[in-house]
């Protein structure tokens, strides 16, 4: 049993690192726009909750490294506070996606993916809005144009990440073990 547990830990770590690298490449391509809702949805579909939240945290670190290290973000208090805000929004999106999927365990994978993305996106935007009320940027946060563009982008990225995930599993990369929704609800 311990060998299986250790193997599953290595498999989860491999997926966390692989998805972090993939999302970081996406961040670079999109000018530091990390697709947190897409990552949260993918994580809720295919990773244990602890692993999914670790993925979101590591993706946030990578996003901040790109922003501050490569794109020259200013080191002023407001920008740093927005970085903290994005961390809480990323984790909030993951918690939202996991909570939503725990309530719909019998739906088809496609519907579960849609629900995970929608709830992750709403949770992400709600946390960002809370930070915007303090730090400024409410108009941008609530902009229908910006929000719809962001949602479509995250949906497209989720489709790409799902295709990558399923391709890698088909060619032999071991899939992580996901706890059944009933076990997650019982543990909560």
OpenMM code with the backbone's topology and positions (N, CA, C; nanometers):
from openmm import Vec3, app, unit

residues = "UNK UNK UNK UNK UNK UNK UNK UNK UNK UNK UNK UNK UNK UNK UNK UNK UNK UNK UNK UNK UNK UNK UNK UNK UNK UNK UNK UNK UNK UNK UNK UNK UNK UNK UNK UNK UNK UNK UNK UNK UNK UNK UNK UNK UNK UNK UNK UNK UNK UNK UNK UNK UNK UNK UNK UNK UNK UNK UNK UNK UNK UNK UNK UNK UNK UNK UNK UNK UNK UNK UNK UNK UNK UNK UNK UNK UNK UNK UNK UNK UNK UNK UNK UNK UNK UNK UNK UNK UNK UNK UNK UNK UNK UNK UNK UNK UNK UNK UNK UNK UNK UNK UNK UNK UNK UNK UNK UNK UNK UNK UNK UNK UNK UNK UNK UNK UNK UNK UNK UNK UNK UNK UNK UNK UNK UNK UNK UNK UNK UNK UNK UNK UNK UNK UNK UNK UNK UNK UNK UNK UNK UNK UNK UNK UNK UNK UNK UNK UNK UNK UNK UNK UNK UNK UNK UNK UNK UNK UNK UNK UNK UNK UNK UNK UNK UNK UNK UNK UNK UNK UNK UNK UNK UNK UNK UNK UNK UNK UNK UNK UNK UNK UNK UNK UNK UNK UNK UNK".split()
positions = [
    Vec3(0.0822, -0.1199, 0.0000),
    Vec3(0.0000, 0.0000, 0.0000),
    Vec3(0.0861, 0.1257, 0.0000),
    Vec3(0.1929, 0.1282, 0.0820),
    Vec3(0.2799, 0.2454, 0.0850),
    Vec3(0.3476, 0.2692, -0.0494),
    Vec3(0.3852, 0.1611, -0.1195),
    Vec3(0.4478, 0.1755, -0.2503),
    Vec3(0.3506, 0.2400, -0.3481),
    Vec3(0.2251, 0.1976, -0.3448),
    Vec3(0.1241, 0.2557, -0.4325),
    Vec3(0.1015, 0.4030, -0.3984),
    Vec3(0.0990, 0.4340, -0.2687),
    Vec3(0.0805, 0.5729, -0.2252),
    Vec3(0.1977, 0.6594, -0.2720),
    Vec3(0.3209, 0.6088, -0.2578),
    Vec3(0.4395, 0.6838, -0.3019),
    Vec3(0.4382, 0.7004, -0.4533),
    Vec3(0.3993, 0.5956, -0.5272),
    Vec3(0.3916, 0.6048, -0.6728),
    Vec3(0.2887, 0.7091, -0.7132),
    Vec3(0.1720, 0.7075, -0.6485),
    Vec3(0.0691, 0.8058, -0.6815),
    Vec3(0.1173, 0.9469, -0.6503),
    Vec3(0.1948, 0.9644, -0.5443),
    Vec3(0.2517, 1.0951, -0.5131),
    Vec3(0.3446, 1.1433, -0.6220),
    Vec3(0.4255, 1.0530, -0.6766),
    Vec3(0.5151, 1.0895, -0.7868),
    Vec3(0.4365, 1.1230, -0.9129),
    Vec3(0.3318, 1.0461, -0.9397),
    Vec3(0.2490, 1.0725, -1.0577),
    Vec3(0.1822, 1.2099, -1.0431),
    Vec3(0.1275, 1.2394, -0.9263),
    Vec3(0.0639, 1.3695, -0.9041),
    Vec3(0.1642, 1.4829, -0.9187),
    Vec3(0.2829, 1.4647, -0.8631),
    Vec3(0.3866, 1.5669, -0.8744),
    Vec3(0.4244, 1.5895, -1.0203),
    Vec3(0.4351, 1.4813, -1.0957),
    Vec3(0.4669, 1.4933, -1.2378),
    Vec3(0.3599, 1.5758, -1.3101),
    Vec3(0.2324, 1.5477, -1.2836),
    Vec3(0.1247, 1.6218, -1.3492),
    Vec3(0.1226, 1.7675, -1.3048),
    Vec3(0.1465, 1.7929, -1.1772),
    Vec3(0.1493, 1.9311, -1.1284),
    Vec3(0.2591, 2.0091, -1.2007),
    Vec3(0.3775, 1.9504, -1.2108),
    Vec3(0.4882, 2.0182, -1.2785),
    Vec3(0.4611, 2.0351, -1.4278),
    Vec3(0.4097, 1.9309, -1.4911),
    Vec3(0.3801, 1.9377, -1.6339),
    Vec3(0.2755, 2.0450, -1.6641),
    Vec3(0.1688, 2.0477, -1.5867),
    Vec3(0.0634, 2.1471, -1.6101),
    Vec3(0.1097, 2.2879, -1.5738),
    Vec3(0.1954, 2.2996, -1.4743),
    Vec3(0.2506, 2.4310, -1.4414),
    Vec3(0.3369, 2.4825, -1.5564),
    Vec3(0.4211, 2.3960, -1.6113),
    Vec3(0.5043, 2.4372, -1.7252),
    Vec3(0.4184, 2.4744, -1.8458),
    Vec3(0.3151, 2.3954, -1.8723),
    Vec3(0.2265, 2.4247, -1.9847),
    Vec3(0.1548, 2.5571, -1.9648),
    Vec3(0.1039, 2.5797, -1.8444),
    Vec3(0.0318, 2.7051, -1.8180),
    Vec3(0.1273, 2.8238, -1.8173),
    Vec3(0.2518, 2.8024, -1.7776),
    Vec3(0.3499, 2.9107, -1.7818),
    Vec3(0.3803, 2.9491, -1.9263),
    Vec3(0.3893, 2.8502, -2.0135),
    Vec3(0.4085, 2.8806, -2.1560),
    Vec3(0.2891, 2.9601, -2.2084),
    Vec3(0.1693, 2.9238, -2.1646),
    Vec3(0.0491, 2.9978, -2.2033),
    Vec3(0.0556, 3.1404, -2.1500),
    Vec3(0.1015, 3.1549, -2.0268),
    Vec3(0.1164, 3.2873, -1.9667),
    Vec3(0.2108, 3.3741, -2.0494),
    Vec3(0.3221, 3.3174, -2.0897),
    Vec3(0.4178, 3.3925, -2.1716),
    Vec3(0.3555, 3.4317, -2.3054),
    Vec3(0.2820, 3.3397, -2.3647),
    Vec3(0.2197, 3.3677, -2.4944),
    Vec3(0.1098, 3.4732, -2.4846),
    Vec3(0.0433, 3.4793, -2.3697),
    Vec3(-0.0689, 3.5719, -2.3524),
    Vec3(-0.0316, 3.6985, -2.2758),
    Vec3(0.0945, 3.7216, -2.2556),
    Vec3(0.1356, 3.8439, -2.1858),
    Vec3(0.1004, 3.8424, -2.0378),
    Vec3(0.1249, 3.7318, -1.9716),
    Vec3(0.1095, 3.7157, -1.8276),
    Vec3(-0.0358, 3.6940, -1.7837),
    Vec3(-0.1218, 3.6507, -1.8712),
    Vec3(-0.2608, 3.6214, -1.8356),
    Vec3(-0.2738, 3.4718, -1.8062),
    Vec3(-0.2473, 3.4340, -1.6819),
    Vec3(-0.2537, 3.2933, -1.6424),
    Vec3(-0.3990, 3.2460, -1.6450),
    Vec3(-0.4267, 3.1318, -1.7077),
    Vec3(-0.5637, 3.0812, -1.7170),
    Vec3(-0.6047, 3.0045, -1.5910),
    Vec3(-0.6184, 3.0761, -1.4801),
    Vec3(-0.6454, 3.0091, -1.3523),
    Vec3(-0.7763, 2.9306, -1.3523),
    Vec3(-0.8821, 2.9835, -1.4121),
    Vec3(-1.0094, 2.9109, -1.4129),
    Vec3(-0.9969, 2.7809, -1.4925),
    Vec3(-0.9256, 2.7842, -1.6029),
    Vec3(-0.9043, 2.6630, -1.6827),
    Vec3(-0.8239, 2.5601, -1.6034),
    Vec3(-0.7196, 2.6050, -1.5371),
    Vec3(-0.6398, 2.5136, -1.4547),
    Vec3(-0.7218, 2.4567, -1.3405),
    Vec3(-0.8043, 2.5408, -1.2772),
    Vec3(-0.8877, 2.4944, -1.1663),
    Vec3(-0.9862, 2.3882, -1.2140),
    Vec3(-1.0470, 2.4107, -1.3307),
    Vec3(-1.1423, 2.3135, -1.3846),
    Vec3(-1.0722, 2.1820, -1.4172),
    Vec3(-0.9584, 2.1901, -1.4830),
    Vec3(-0.8836, 2.0691, -1.5168),
    Vec3(-0.8424, 1.9946, -1.3904),
    Vec3(-0.7942, 2.0684, -1.2925),
    Vec3(-0.7526, 2.0066, -1.1666),
    Vec3(-0.8703, 1.9362, -1.0999),
    Vec3(-0.9856, 2.0027, -1.0952),
    Vec3(-1.1022, 1.9426, -1.0303),
    Vec3(-1.1478, 1.8162, -1.1027),
    Vec3(-1.1268, 1.8113, -1.2321),
    Vec3(-1.1651, 1.6935, -1.3097),
    Vec3(-1.0673, 1.5770, -1.2935),
    Vec3(-0.9370, 1.6067, -1.2764),
    Vec3(-0.8381, 1.5002, -1.2870),
    Vec3(-0.7373, 1.4886, -1.1727),
    Vec3(-0.7430, 1.5747, -1.0732),
    Vec3(-0.6471, 1.5668, -0.9626),
    Vec3(-0.7192, 1.5656, -0.8287),
    Vec3(-0.6544, 1.5066, -0.7292),
    Vec3(-0.7075, 1.5182, -0.5933),
    Vec3(-0.7074, 1.6654, -0.5546),
    Vec3(-0.7947, 1.7037, -0.4644),
    Vec3(-0.8084, 1.8453, -0.4300),
    Vec3(-0.6771, 1.9044, -0.3798),
    Vec3(-0.6081, 1.8358, -0.2929),
    Vec3(-0.4800, 1.8869, -0.2424),
    Vec3(-0.3826, 1.9113, -0.3578),
    Vec3(-0.3758, 1.8161, -0.4509),
    Vec3(-0.2861, 1.8299, -0.5653),
    Vec3(-0.3301, 1.9442, -0.6565),
    Vec3(-0.4600, 1.9581, -0.6765),
    Vec3(-0.5109, 2.0670, -0.7595),
    Vec3(-0.4804, 2.2035, -0.7006),
    Vec3(-0.4940, 2.2159, -0.5694),
    Vec3(-0.4624, 2.3441, -0.5059),
    Vec3(-0.3126, 2.3709, -0.5098),
    Vec3(-0.2322, 2.2645, -0.4985),
    Vec3(-0.0873, 2.2809, -0.5147),
    Vec3(-0.0537, 2.3271, -0.6558),
    Vec3(-0.1213, 2.2699, -0.7555),
    Vec3(-0.1013, 2.3127, -0.8943),
    Vec3(-0.1325, 2.4611, -0.9092),
    Vec3(-0.2451, 2.5055, -0.8555),
    Vec3(-0.2827, 2.6463, -0.8668),
    Vec3(-0.1824, 2.7366, -0.7953),
    Vec3(-0.1347, 2.6933, -0.6797),
    Vec3(-0.0340, 2.7718, -0.6077),
    Vec3(0.0966, 2.7807, -0.6846),
    Vec3(0.1416, 2.6692, -0.7398),
    Vec3(0.2659, 2.6691, -0.8169),
    Vec3(0.2500, 2.7496, -0.9460),
    Vec3(0.1335, 2.7400, -1.0094),
    Vec3(0.1080, 2.8199, -1.1301),
    Vec3(0.1094, 2.9687, -1.0956),
    Vec3(0.0568, 3.0033, -0.9790),
    Vec3(0.0600, 3.1440, -0.9358),
    Vec3(0.2052, 3.1900, -0.9183),
    Vec3(0.2882, 3.1074, -0.8537),
    Vec3(0.4298, 3.1422, -0.8354),
    Vec3(0.4959, 3.1631, -0.9717),
    Vec3(0.4692, 3.0719, -1.0653),
    Vec3(0.5271, 3.0856, -1.1994),
    Vec3(0.4781, 3.2135, -1.2665),
    Vec3(0.3494, 3.2439, -1.2504),
    Vec3(0.2924, 3.3657, -1.3076),
    Vec3(0.3597, 3.4902, -1.2508),
    Vec3(0.3829, 3.4914, -1.1215),
    Vec3(0.4483, 3.6063, -1.0591),
    Vec3(0.5940, 3.6164, -1.1034),
    Vec3(0.6596, 3.5029, -1.1186),
    Vec3(0.7992, 3.5040, -1.1668),
    Vec3(0.8063, 3.5616, -1.3077),
    Vec3(0.7116, 3.5235, -1.3928),
    Vec3(0.7079, 3.5780, -1.5285),
    Vec3(0.6808, 3.7283, -1.5230),
    Vec3(0.5812, 3.7675, -1.4449),
    Vec3(0.5430, 3.9086, -1.4380),
    Vec3(0.6524, 3.9971, -1.3819),
    Vec3(0.7056, 3.9593, -1.2672),
    Vec3(0.8064, 4.0435, -1.2025),
    Vec3(0.9455, 4.0221, -1.2608),
    Vec3(0.9742, 3.8980, -1.3038),
    Vec3(1.1081, 3.8685, -1.3529),
    Vec3(1.1301, 3.8978, -1.4995),
    Vec3(1.0333, 3.8645, -1.5832),
    Vec3(1.0524, 3.8800, -1.7273),
    Vec3(0.9797, 4.0003, -1.7866),
    Vec3(0.8673, 4.0368, -1.7289),
    Vec3(0.7871, 4.1436, -1.7885),
    Vec3(0.8020, 4.2766, -1.7148),
    Vec3(0.8853, 4.2793, -1.6148),
    Vec3(0.9177, 4.4045, -1.5486),
    Vec3(0.8055, 4.4691, -1.4698),
    Vec3(0.7190, 4.3877, -1.4074),
    Vec3(0.6152, 4.4478, -1.3238),
    Vec3(0.6802, 4.5358, -1.2176),
    Vec3(0.6192, 4.6491, -1.1862),
    Vec3(0.6758, 4.7361, -1.0818),
    Vec3(0.6669, 4.6686, -0.9441),
    Vec3(0.7581, 4.7031, -0.8583),
    Vec3(0.7628, 4.6450, -0.7244),
    Vec3(0.6973, 4.7371, -0.6217),
    Vec3(0.5892, 4.8019, -0.6604),
    Vec3(0.5200, 4.8924, -0.5683),
    Vec3(0.4157, 4.8132, -0.4879),
    Vec3(0.3700, 4.8706, -0.3758),
    Vec3(0.2761, 4.7988, -0.2880),
    Vec3(0.1468, 4.7548, -0.3577),
    Vec3(0.0923, 4.8369, -0.4453),
    Vec3(-0.0333, 4.8021, -0.5122),
    Vec3(-0.0156, 4.6803, -0.6030),
    Vec3(0.0920, 4.6763, -0.6797),
    Vec3(0.1168, 4.5633, -0.7689),
    Vec3(0.1402, 4.4360, -0.6883),
    Vec3(0.2147, 4.4484, -0.5807),
    Vec3(0.2383, 4.3321, -0.4935),
    Vec3(0.1076, 4.2857, -0.4302),
    Vec3(0.0230, 4.3792, -0.3888),
    Vec3(-0.1073, 4.3427, -0.3327),
    Vec3(-0.1934, 4.2712, -0.4367),
    Vec3(-0.1878, 4.3177, -0.5625),
    Vec3(-0.2619, 4.2488, -0.6679),
    Vec3(-0.2088, 4.1072, -0.6869),
    Vec3(-0.0792, 4.0878, -0.6698),
    Vec3(-0.0235, 3.9524, -0.6766),
    Vec3(-0.0836, 3.8629, -0.5698),
    Vec3(-0.0942, 3.9147, -0.4475),
    Vec3(-0.1574, 3.8391, -0.3390),
    Vec3(-0.3044, 3.8134, -0.3734),
    Vec3(-0.3707, 3.9146, -0.4286),
    Vec3(-0.5097, 3.8988, -0.4685),
    Vec3(-0.5285, 3.7879, -0.5711),
    Vec3(-0.4370, 3.7811, -0.6680),
    Vec3(-0.4453, 3.6745, -0.7682),
    Vec3(-0.4227, 3.5368, -0.7060),
    Vec3(-0.3380, 3.5293, -0.6044),
    Vec3(-0.3180, 3.4010, -0.5356),
    Vec3(-0.4483, 3.3557, -0.4701),
    Vec3(-0.5152, 3.4471, -0.4010),
    Vec3(-0.6409, 3.4091, -0.3349),
    Vec3(-0.7487, 3.3780, -0.4385),
    Vec3(-0.7488, 3.4492, -0.5507),
    Vec3(-0.8463, 3.4213, -0.6559),
    Vec3(-0.8202, 3.2848, -0.7196),
    Vec3(-0.6932, 3.2507, -0.7393),
    Vec3(-0.6596, 3.1203, -0.7969),
    Vec3(-0.7065, 3.0075, -0.7057),
    Vec3(-0.6777, 3.0192, -0.5774),
    Vec3(-0.7204, 2.9163, -0.4817),
    Vec3(-0.8728, 2.9140, -0.4722),
    Vec3(-0.9351, 3.0312, -0.4718),
    Vec3(-1.0814, 3.0379, -0.4693),
    Vec3(-1.1441, 2.9702, -0.5894),
    Vec3(-1.0823, 2.9868, -0.7067),
    Vec3(-1.1363, 2.9222, -0.8267),
    Vec3(-1.1274, 2.7704, -0.8139),
    Vec3(-1.0177, 2.7231, -0.7573),
    Vec3(-1.0033, 2.5784, -0.7371),
    Vec3(-1.1039, 2.5246, -0.6375),
    Vec3(-1.1194, 2.5934, -0.5268),
    Vec3(-1.2163, 2.5482, -0.4261),
    Vec3(-1.3575, 2.5470, -0.4835),
    Vec3(-1.3889, 2.6487, -0.5625),
    Vec3(-1.5207, 2.6531, -0.6254),
    Vec3(-1.5430, 2.5363, -0.7206),
    Vec3(-1.4442, 2.5073, -0.8050),
    Vec3(-1.4574, 2.3973, -0.9012),
    Vec3(-1.4728, 2.2631, -0.8308),
    Vec3(-1.3926, 2.2394, -0.7274),
    Vec3(-1.4035, 2.1131, -0.6535),
    Vec3(-1.5388, 2.1016, -0.5840),
    Vec3(-1.5850, 2.2092, -0.5235),
    Vec3(-1.7147, 2.2057, -0.4548),
    Vec3(-1.8274, 2.1787, -0.5533),
    Vec3(-1.8219, 2.2408, -0.6697),
    Vec3(-1.9271, 2.2202, -0.7699),
    Vec3(-1.9287, 2.0757, -0.8188),
    Vec3(-1.8109, 2.0208, -0.8480),
    Vec3(-1.8069, 1.8843, -0.9002),
    Vec3(-1.8468, 1.7807, -0.7960),
    Vec3(-1.8255, 1.8107, -0.6706),
    Vec3(-1.8679, 1.7184, -0.5655),
    Vec3(-2.0200, 1.7060, -0.5614),
    Vec3(-2.0898, 1.8046, -0.6132),
    Vec3(-2.2363, 1.8036, -0.6118),
    Vec3(-2.2975, 1.7430, -0.7383),
    Vec3(-2.2163, 1.7161, -0.8392),
    Vec3(-2.2683, 1.6602, -0.9651),
    Vec3(-2.1847, 1.5402, -1.0104),
    Vec3(-2.1689, 1.4394, -0.9261),
    Vec3(-2.0788, 1.3289, -0.9609),
    Vec3(-2.1268, 1.2420, -1.0761),
    Vec3(-2.2553, 1.2433, -1.1072),
    Vec3(-2.3069, 1.1503, -1.2082),
    Vec3(-2.3249, 1.2115, -1.3464),
    Vec3(-2.2902, 1.3351, -1.3635),
    Vec3(-2.3025, 1.3975, -1.4954),
    Vec3(-2.1919, 1.3473, -1.5875),
    Vec3(-2.2123, 1.3657, -1.7158),
    Vec3(-2.1111, 1.3258, -1.8133),
    Vec3(-1.9853, 1.4106, -1.7949),
    Vec3(-1.8711, 1.3602, -1.8375),
    Vec3(-1.7475, 1.4381, -1.8253),
    Vec3(-1.7562, 1.5758, -1.8923),
    Vec3(-1.8244, 1.5850, -2.0048),
    Vec3(-1.8358, 1.7150, -2.0735),
    Vec3(-1.9114, 1.8153, -1.9878),
    Vec3(-2.0247, 1.7743, -1.9312),
    Vec3(-2.1012, 1.8656, -1.8464),
    Vec3(-2.0247, 1.9006, -1.7186),
    Vec3(-1.9531, 1.8017, -1.6637),
    Vec3(-1.8723, 1.8285, -1.5442),
    Vec3(-1.7636, 1.9314, -1.5763),
    Vec3(-1.7040, 1.9208, -1.6951),
    Vec3(-1.6020, 2.0175, -1.7357),
    Vec3(-1.6587, 2.1568, -1.7504),
    Vec3(-1.7767, 2.1658, -1.8106),
    Vec3(-1.8412, 2.2964, -1.8270),
    Vec3(-1.8748, 2.3563, -1.6907),
    Vec3(-1.9326, 2.2747, -1.6033),
    Vec3(-1.9673, 2.3239, -1.4688),
    Vec3(-1.8418, 2.3675, -1.3941),
    Vec3(-1.7375, 2.2864, -1.4013),
    Vec3(-1.6129, 2.3218, -1.3315),
    Vec3(-1.5579, 2.4543, -1.3822),
    Vec3(-1.5586, 2.4744, -1.5133),
    Vec3(-1.5063, 2.5990, -1.5694),
    Vec3(-1.5922, 2.7184, -1.5291),
    Vec3(-1.7224, 2.7062, -1.5419),
    Vec3(-1.8116, 2.8182, -1.5085),
    Vec3(-1.7969, 2.8570, -1.3621),
    Vec3(-1.8003, 2.7591, -1.2729),
    Vec3(-1.7906, 2.7899, -1.1302),
    Vec3(-1.6518, 2.8425, -1.0955),
    Vec3(-1.5470, 2.7836, -1.1526),
    Vec3(-1.4113, 2.8327, -1.1270),
    Vec3(-1.3974, 2.9774, -1.1727),
    Vec3(-1.4536, 3.0082, -1.2895),
    Vec3(-1.4448, 3.1440, -1.3431),
    Vec3(-1.5215, 3.2426, -1.2543),
    Vec3(-1.6417, 3.2059, -1.2143),
    Vec3(-1.7207, 3.2946, -1.1273),
    Vec3(-1.6498, 3.3162, -0.9944),
    Vec3(-1.5963, 3.2101, -0.9357),
    Vec3(-1.5243, 3.2238, -0.8088),
    Vec3(-1.4019, 3.3134, -0.8260),
    Vec3(-1.3276, 3.2920, -0.9344),
    Vec3(-1.2093, 3.3735, -0.9610),
    Vec3(-1.2479, 3.5209, -0.9721),
    Vec3(-1.3494, 3.5500, -1.0531),
    Vec3(-1.3925, 3.6892, -1.0735),
    Vec3(-1.4471, 3.7502, -0.9443),
    Vec3(-1.5153, 3.6719, -0.8625),
    Vec3(-1.5696, 3.7248, -0.7364),
    Vec3(-1.4568, 3.7664, -0.6419),
    Vec3(-1.3534, 3.6843, -0.6335),
    Vec3(-1.2408, 3.7190, -0.5468),
    Vec3(-1.1656, 3.8394, -0.6046),
    Vec3(-1.1458, 3.8417, -0.7353),
    Vec3(-1.0800, 3.9568, -0.7981),
    Vec3(-1.1620, 4.0842, -0.7747),
    Vec3(-1.2933, 4.0743, -0.7839),
    Vec3(-1.3783, 4.1901, -0.7581),
    Vec3(-1.3619, 4.2398, -0.6147),
    Vec3(-1.3543, 4.1492, -0.5202),
    Vec3(-1.3333, 4.1903, -0.3808),
    Vec3(-1.2020, 4.2676, -0.3663),
    Vec3(-1.0974, 4.2190, -0.4312),
    Vec3(-0.9694, 4.2901, -0.4280),
    Vec3(-0.9787, 4.4234, -0.5031),
    Vec3(-1.0521, 4.4263, -0.6129),
    Vec3(-1.0665, 4.5494, -0.6916),
    Vec3(-1.1387, 4.6577, -0.6126),
    Vec3(-1.2296, 4.6176, -0.5255),
    Vec3(-1.2989, 4.7161, -0.4414),
    Vec3(-1.2009, 4.7878, -0.3495),
    Vec3(-1.0938, 4.7201, -0.3124),
    Vec3(-0.9916, 4.7789, -0.2242),
    Vec3(-0.8801, 4.8455, -0.3051),
    Vec3(-0.8345, 4.7779, -0.4112),
    Vec3(-0.7161, 4.8233, -0.4848),
    Vec3(-0.7470, 4.9045, -0.6103),
    Vec3(-0.8712, 4.9064, -0.6503),
    Vec3(-0.9099, 4.9745, -0.7740),
    Vec3(-0.9176, 4.8769, -0.8887),
    Vec3(-0.9895, 4.9165, -0.9918),
    Vec3(-1.0026, 4.8318, -1.1092),
    Vec3(-1.1375, 4.7634, -1.1199),
    Vec3(-1.2373, 4.8148, -1.0486),
    Vec3(-1.3705, 4.7536, -1.0520),
    Vec3(-1.4285, 4.7554, -1.1926),
    Vec3(-1.4112, 4.8664, -1.2642),
    Vec3(-1.4668, 4.8756, -1.4003),
    Vec3(-1.4090, 4.7680, -1.4921),
    Vec3(-1.2803, 4.7456, -1.4825),
    Vec3(-1.2172, 4.6427, -1.5650),
    Vec3(-1.2661, 4.5045, -1.5227),
    Vec3(-1.2742, 4.4825, -1.3925),
    Vec3(-1.3181, 4.3524, -1.3410),
    Vec3(-1.4598, 4.3202, -1.3862),
    Vec3(-1.5463, 4.4204, -1.3874),
    Vec3(-1.6862, 4.3983, -1.4248),
    Vec3(-1.7148, 4.4188, -1.5733),
    Vec3(-1.6168, 4.4569, -1.6500),
    Vec3(-1.6368, 4.4821, -1.7926),
    Vec3(-1.6884, 4.3571, -1.8639),
    Vec3(-1.8068, 4.3649, -1.9252),
    Vec3(-1.8577, 4.2484, -1.9985),
    Vec3(-1.7638, 4.2061, -2.1123),
    Vec3(-1.7054, 4.3020, -2.1810),
    Vec3(-1.6143, 4.2701, -2.2900),
    Vec3(-1.4925, 4.1942, -2.2378),
    Vec3(-1.4290, 4.2490, -2.1356),
    Vec3(-1.3092, 4.1860, -2.0806),
    Vec3(-1.3423, 4.0497, -2.0196),
    Vec3(-1.4510, 4.0432, -1.9445),
    Vec3(-1.4882, 3.9173, -1.8785),
    Vec3(-1.5243, 3.8092, -1.9794),
    Vec3(-1.6008, 3.8441, -2.0817),
    Vec3(-1.6386, 3.7431, -2.1807),
    Vec3(-1.5162, 3.6963, -2.2595),
    Vec3(-1.4282, 3.7884, -2.2926),
    Vec3(-1.3048, 3.7514, -2.3625),
    Vec3(-1.2192, 3.6588, -2.2748),
    Vec3(-1.2104, 3.6911, -2.1472),
    Vec3(-1.1334, 3.6093, -2.0535),
    Vec3(-1.1960, 3.4699, -2.0393),
    Vec3(-1.3298, 3.4632, -2.0321),
    Vec3(-1.3975, 3.3343, -2.0184),
    Vec3(-1.3767, 3.2483, -2.1431),
    Vec3(-1.3910, 3.3068, -2.2599),
    Vec3(-1.3715, 3.2321, -2.3846),
    Vec3(-1.2267, 3.1837, -2.3937),
    Vec3(-1.1323, 3.2705, -2.3576),
    Vec3(-0.9905, 3.2315, -2.3597),
    Vec3(-0.9670, 3.1140, -2.2649),
    Vec3(-1.0203, 3.1220, -2.1427),
    Vec3(-1.0016, 3.0126, -2.0476),
    Vec3(-1.0691, 2.8842, -2.0960),
    Vec3(-1.1855, 2.8974, -2.1603),
    Vec3(-1.2521, 2.7794, -2.2154),
    Vec3(-1.1694, 2.7138, -2.3237),
    Vec3(-1.1126, 2.7936, -2.4122),
    Vec3(-1.0273, 2.7400, -2.5185),
    Vec3(-0.9022, 2.6749, -2.4599),
    Vec3(-0.8450, 2.7377, -2.3584),
    Vec3(-0.7259, 2.6807, -2.2947),
    Vec3(-0.7611, 2.5513, -2.2242),
    Vec3(-0.8786, 2.5456, -2.1596),
    Vec3(-0.9205, 2.4216, -2.0945),
    Vec3(-0.9327, 2.3096, -2.1976),
    Vec3(-0.9903, 2.3383, -2.3118),
    Vec3(-1.0014, 2.2361, -2.4172),
    Vec3(-0.8621, 2.1886, -2.4583),
    Vec3(-0.7696, 2.2819, -2.4752),
    Vec3(-0.6330, 2.2444, -2.5100),
    Vec3(-0.5653, 2.1626, -2.4010),
    Vec3(-0.5846, 2.2024, -2.2749),
    Vec3(-0.5242, 2.1279, -2.1643),
    Vec3(-0.5847, 1.9882, -2.1523),
    Vec3(-0.7154, 1.9773, -2.1731),
    Vec3(-0.7796, 1.8454, -2.1695),
    Vec3(-0.7275, 1.7570, -2.2826),
    Vec3(-0.7110, 1.8150, -2.4011),
    Vec3(-0.6565, 1.7382, -2.5130),
    Vec3(-0.5151, 1.6912, -2.4810),
    Vec3(-0.4327, 1.7793, -2.4252),
    Vec3(-0.2969, 1.7420, -2.3857),
    Vec3(-0.3001, 1.6311, -2.2808),
    Vec3(-0.3829, 1.6478, -2.1789),
    Vec3(-0.3944, 1.5487, -2.0716),
    Vec3(-0.4309, 1.4117, -2.1295),
    Vec3(-0.5373, 1.4064, -2.2092),
    Vec3(-0.5830, 1.2779, -2.2626),
    Vec3(-0.4832, 1.2182, -2.3613),
    Vec3(-0.4152, 1.3000, -2.4370),
    Vec3(-0.3121, 1.2505, -2.5287),
    Vec3(-0.1975, 1.1875, -2.4507),
    Vec3(-0.1526, 1.2562, -2.3472),
    Vec3(-0.0408, 1.2025, -2.2679),
    Vec3(-0.0798, 1.0740, -2.1957),
    Vec3(-0.2024, 1.0657, -2.1487),
    Vec3(-0.2475, 0.9414, -2.0839),
    Vec3(-0.2554, 0.8293, -2.1871),
    Vec3(-0.3057, 0.8602, -2.3063),
    Vec3(-0.3156, 0.7577, -2.4118),
    Vec3(-0.1794, 0.7042, -2.4547),
    Vec3(-0.0770, 0.7903, -2.4525),
    Vec3(0.0548, 0.7410, -2.4956),
    Vec3(0.1352, 0.6797, -2.3810),
    Vec3(0.0747, 0.6732, -2.2619),
    Vec3(0.1387, 0.5968, -2.1560),
    Vec3(0.1715, 0.6692, -2.0269),
    Vec3(0.1553, 0.7991, -2.0209),
    Vec3(0.1798, 0.8679, -1.8946),
    Vec3(0.0700, 0.8283, -1.7966),
    Vec3(0.1061, 0.7825, -1.6778),
    Vec3(0.0024, 0.7381, -1.5852),
    Vec3(-0.0880, 0.8540, -1.5413),
    Vec3(-0.2161, 0.8253, -1.5364),
    Vec3(-0.3130, 0.9260, -1.4916),
    Vec3(-0.3121, 0.9310, -1.3392),
    Vec3(-0.3295, 1.0495, -1.2831),
    Vec3(-0.3381, 1.0581, -1.1375),
    Vec3(-0.4686, 0.9956, -1.0891),
    Vec3(-0.4674, 0.9439, -0.9671),
    Vec3(-0.5876, 0.8871, -0.9079),
    Vec3(-0.6674, 1.0008, -0.8463),
    Vec3(-0.7935, 1.0086, -0.8845),
    Vec3(-0.8814, 1.1116, -0.8302),
    Vec3(-0.9716, 1.0452, -0.7280),
    Vec3(-0.9856, 1.1090, -0.6118),
    Vec3(-1.0754, 1.0561, -0.5095),
    Vec3(-1.2185, 1.0628, -0.5613),
    Vec3(-1.2980, 0.9603, -0.5376),
    Vec3(-1.4381, 0.9685, -0.5770),
    Vec3(-1.5066, 1.0864, -0.5052),
    Vec3(-1.6035, 1.1467, -0.5709),
    Vec3(-1.6733, 1.2623, -0.5140),
    Vec3(-1.7332, 1.2288, -0.3781),
    Vec3(-1.7823, 1.1049, -0.3612),
    Vec3(-1.8405, 1.0673, -0.2323),
    Vec3(-1.7369, 1.0747, -0.1209),
    Vec3(-1.6131, 1.0320, -0.1481),
    Vec3(-1.5071, 1.0359, -0.0468),
    Vec3(-1.4727, 1.1788, -0.0121),
    Vec3(-1.4718, 1.2686, -0.1114),
    Vec3(-1.4426, 1.4098, -0.0832),
    Vec3(-1.5514, 1.4711, 0.0030),
    Vec3(-1.6785, 1.4389, -0.0288),
    Vec3(-1.7885, 1.4950, 0.0500),
    Vec3(-1.7834, 1.4426, 0.1920),
    Vec3(-1.7516, 1.3154, 0.2101),
    Vec3(-1.7459, 1.2563, 0.3441),
    Vec3(-1.6333, 1.3181, 0.4261),
    Vec3(-1.5225, 1.3512, 0.3596),
    Vec3(-1.4080, 1.4095, 0.4301),
    Vec3(-1.4331, 1.5563, 0.4684),
    Vec3(-1.5224, 1.6226, 0.3976),
    Vec3(-1.5467, 1.7645, 0.4222),
    Vec3(-1.6300, 1.7901, 0.5447),
] * unit.nanometer
topology = app.Topology()
chain = topology.addChain("A")
for resn in residues:
    res = topology.addResidue(resn, chain)
    for name in ("N", "CA", "C"):
        topology.addAtom(name, app.Element.getBySymbol(name[0]), res)
